[in-house]
Amino acid sequence: MTGPLGARFTDVRLSTGEPFTVLYGPGVDDTFVGADYLERDLDAALWQLLRDEACPRVAFSSLRRPLYFLDPASEARSRPAAAPPRPPDQAPGQMRHPQLRGPLGGLVVRPRTPEPEPAQQETGPPRGLSDPFTVMTLQSYLTGQERTAVVFTEAENTLRHTTAVRHLDTFFSDWARHGDYHHPVVLVFAQPTFEACEEFVNRLGSYPGLAARLRRHASSRVGPPDEAELHRLVQRLRLRQGLAIGDWRRLDTTVRTMAAGQLNLRNWRGRLLSLGDTPLTAFGGLSATPGPDTPPDDRPAHERLAAMAGLDSVKKHLERIRLRMAALRRLHAEGRGTSAQPPSPHLVFSGPPGTGKTTVAGLVGEMYRELGVLRRGHVVTARMDDLVAGYVGQTAARTHAKVDEALDGVLFIDEAYGLSDQRDGFGGEAIQALLTRMENDRDRLVVIVAGYPEKMDEFLAADPGLSRRFAERIEFPDYPPDLLHTILLGDLRDRGLHWDTPVADQLLRAVTSMYDTRRPGFGNAGAMRDLGSDIFTEWAVRVDGDIARPLTVEDLPASVREHLARPVPEPGALLSALDTLVGLDSVREVLTGLAGRIRLRQARGQSVPAPPHMLFLGPPGTGKTTVARAVGAMLRDLGLLHTGHVVEVTRGDLVAEYVGQTAPRVVDAVHRALDGVLFIDEAYSLSTGSGLSGGDFGQEAIDTLTREMEHWNDRLVVIAAGYPREMDGFLRANSGLASRFTQRVEFRPYTTDELVEVLRRTVRADRFTLSPPAAEAAGRWLEERRRAAPDTFGNAREVRGLYGLMEQRLADRLGPDIAADADTVEFTAGDVPPPGT
Amino acid sequence: MSGKKKILVDESEWYSAKRAAQQLRQVKRDIPRLIDEVRRATEADHARTRAEAEERSRRTEQALAGLGEQTRRLEADTDRRLREQNDRLRRELHDSAERLALDTRAQLAEQRAALERGLAAEGEARRRDVAALTGRLDDFAGDRDRAAGAARQWLADGDTMAALIADTLPHERHAPGRLDRLRLELATARRTHDAGQHEAALSGAQRAYLDLSELRLDIERLELERRLAQETATDALIMVETLIAENAVMPVAGPDGQPLPGYELDVDHWSEGELGELRAVVAERLTRARDEATPAGEQRELAALAADLELRLREIMDRADMRLFASQLRVNLADSVAQTLTRIGAYELADGEYQDADERRSYHARLEHMNGNQIVVEILPAPDDGTGHVLRVLSYDYDTASEHELQDRIAAVREALEADGHRTGEPEREPGVPEPEARDLERHRQARRAGGQRPAAGGAG
């Protein structure tokens, strides 16, 4: 229930059963318009509250006014019984105490230093109760029988600047030890959070008795005014100051906009009074944050949400929540269903950046307010830095500060997974603080966490409390290409550019391609704005001052232009990279067949199959890596892959030594290879460790890989390479694996002739020639190598080893007479080392 | 723990300013009214003097009528001149308002000068007359009967003159024994005459008469001088007496110099009886001045000292005034300290009273804090009418107050007093603990009631 002082004091309790009660928050400097339409400052409001809490005497103390009272009764109760009543005013030239009489009555015979004017008193040195006496007096209140509230307004000043630090510390310590906290002792701090108050007191170091007994549950935050209070302010100003309302139908919306501004009532009063004759509803500058004045939208939040472009699933989901909550409210209004646990209002927004999550969070806040779930419904956005601090003990304070700010509204934590990523750091502390506040302030706080879907899974898994509270999960898909296109054009238009329809079409194609080839983390609207900025720069450089010129396709950055359609290459050119390679007939055959199939489907306008994952089976040195690159290029040229690049990895790159590190490595490799080829050499080694010891994470790598292959089905080709026999073990490691590798390419070992041919081509590439006797000698050398160690024979790699030896011998033979300009130098049989060496 | 602290509050600046203001204010001397007052007081004296003079004049005239023709003329001339001189002097020295305004010493000096001038003029005239009278003695040579007749006339005149002096003039005061001597000479001349030596008797009788005539003149002059001195002394003393009476209760000037309605300064009270003492001194001297037996020299001294008495009166008045204000200042200071303690310490004034309920004594104020703590502030007058006050602060704390805390408090009191414009000295710690009875201010009122002293309201109207 909102009390007569307004909603801001609804939850303020000053008799807390603790020695000290703390008030803090942005509202402590504010004024308050209560249900009685009276405007009070905090002193007056606290006085009222304390009176309501049965304190017949309320004493205030600040540095400037060490002891003051708001009511004569409190003051009278604070004087010794023997003291006669104080005269109303001191007559000029007369003594202050009329009961003092001299031979000349009450006359002052000695001209006194003139009393300072009240205005001067404000700025001059404080001339009031001296600090030791103040403390003595306050102490007497707390030892007395009569219930007395002692309120330290501007507590920071008093604590920091009092000249009676020792006395004050004793005062706090004695009171903290007292045990019966019959008298409320209230400290008002102009700090944003309770933790900041605590920190302030701790940092002073002079009041251990106070510092040790500050309790969060004995503290209250005074926030900015809510809509109802601003309504009362508007009405008060209308009646008293003649504030013109204007269009009464728009008043609610206007005040709602004001309430979202989070400004103090005092600020609002100043602003409204400065309106003059301008009607309130015609006044644009109501938004607390400066910006273009947009007329307030009068529609309810859910209608505005419905009007947003895209986000169909989000809208649908939120509408369900809205209807559910509305039903609950109605039932509760009739007194039904009140005992059931209400559904959690907290939400997870999972989706990539730039998909309107922040905007939707704002609408959710308003929707909750309209539903009566939240009083204000404002949104406070927090990122990890806002919640987590770099030093011990500060994180909770930061988190509490943000929560305080968001009370009665929505705390929107973007990229919330940063907290769980940091579990070893202080992220866990932030999560705990957050959970505590979600529990303690469950009627005043809605938290929306947002981030990439997978990351949010990790986040929610970090603490069971999180998954329990964040029951509703709303998926935000990437914006579709047409929406991205609209955003891009809007951005370019805002930048003052113009273009014709063909350019717009080209942009749509580029954006569509970008969308198709987007990676996790694709920025959606943000990416479009970045692109708009890049395009603008290119355009500006091209036109060189002639700003009348329109935008053309030339102005697209090179990386984007790639997305525009390329001409389809001739079939023969597809595998030209393999032409120079020796002995890959079977490989070429398989690939040519694949290319032909794809081309056929393309030509017939049929759906193009996803690019196939492949197994390259064969001994080492048989050109698998080279072929993998050729495959990437081929699939790119066929339009099945966007870039066709090859990311080469081995077991060492994928399998980590510690728990939890392997999967991210695999995912990272996959993401790097997106739109290209992930080439896993000696893939069988992933599975070989799993049977040997429980500490091996090869299996985890395989499982992750399998999942990723499924997920990125149309944007990734995985080529697993290795010896045929071991590769079978690899495929068995995960049941889903074998079926995904649809293409099997056998690489047979090279014959000796083929190897010599490889040598010949290698030599030729270096402008050498190979004499026939040398070729024969090389053949003999290679045969001997294969015979000596058939299992480890490296095929083409052996050729590279031989070539190195031959170069060395050639150099020895030629000695210093190496003719650098000699067109060709011939290897002789003597340059070939004897077999077996 | 409770404490006793002492601060010297230096008010010398205020005192200097107050003194300077007093310099401007003279003793109330409303001259015309004062003269009326003095005249009224001296009227009886003057009337008596005048009656005596007239009586003497009548008897002198009567006596002179019995003189021989020649001597009658001589004495008539002398008498006329004496009266003229007397009248002139009185006019000159007394009868103008300005005279009274003059300093008594100046009056006395002028008096003496005037008398000497008159004496010189009179001496010259008489020498001429006597020369003319005695020159005719040669006419009697060889004529015994005429000589015998002349001698008888001189002897008769001598007897008349001697009787006149003896009857009307204070000859024993001014010329003791001279008359008797001259009577002897006169008797000798008579015997010579009876023996028939008429010429010798004529010479002796003539000389005796002239000496008697001279004596009359001297006595008249000395009496005049004494009477003038007496009048001057009496006037001066009556003036002081009048001033004392008129200034015994004074209006009180406020800080702005204007009289404060409803308040009077009882000088005798505030001077602690000094005014009464002065009044007694004046009365005693006036008695002496009025005494005919008091010689002129002493009268002149009394007259001269009257000025000092007036000065003393002024000092007493100033002192009384200063003490009244100092007393008020003590309450003011108590007020100031009470206000200070209220402001800085939330103490409340509970009671205030002068020691023995006598405004001339120290002022005591008791303050109470709502926690039961008490502070008694005592403002003591500075010894010997000095220019400062001693402020004693006696703390009675029910809870524990450390010495440090007490020092803080007294420092705060001092700071506030300084801020109020009082110059204060370093607080001093007094030995011992505050006397419990110092908190009881009612005992002062009881003491006054028991003592039946004069009410403390020092002239509150």
Interface residues (C-beta under 8 A of the other chain):
Chain A: L67 S78 R79 P80 A82 A83 P84 G93 M95 R96 H97 Q99 L100 R101 G102 P103 L104 G105 L107 V108 V109 R110 P111 R112 T113 R127 G128 L129 S130 P132 F133 T134 M136 T137 Q139 S140 T143 G144 A164 H167
Chain B: E11 W14 V252 G254 P255 L260 Y263 L324 F325 S327 Q328 L329 R330 V331 N332 A334 D335 S336 A338 Q339 R343 I344 G345 A346 Y347 E348 L349 A350 D351 G352 E359 Y363 A365 E368 H369 M370 N371 N373 D399 E405 D408 R409 A412 E415 A416 A419 D420 G421 A457 G458 G459 A460
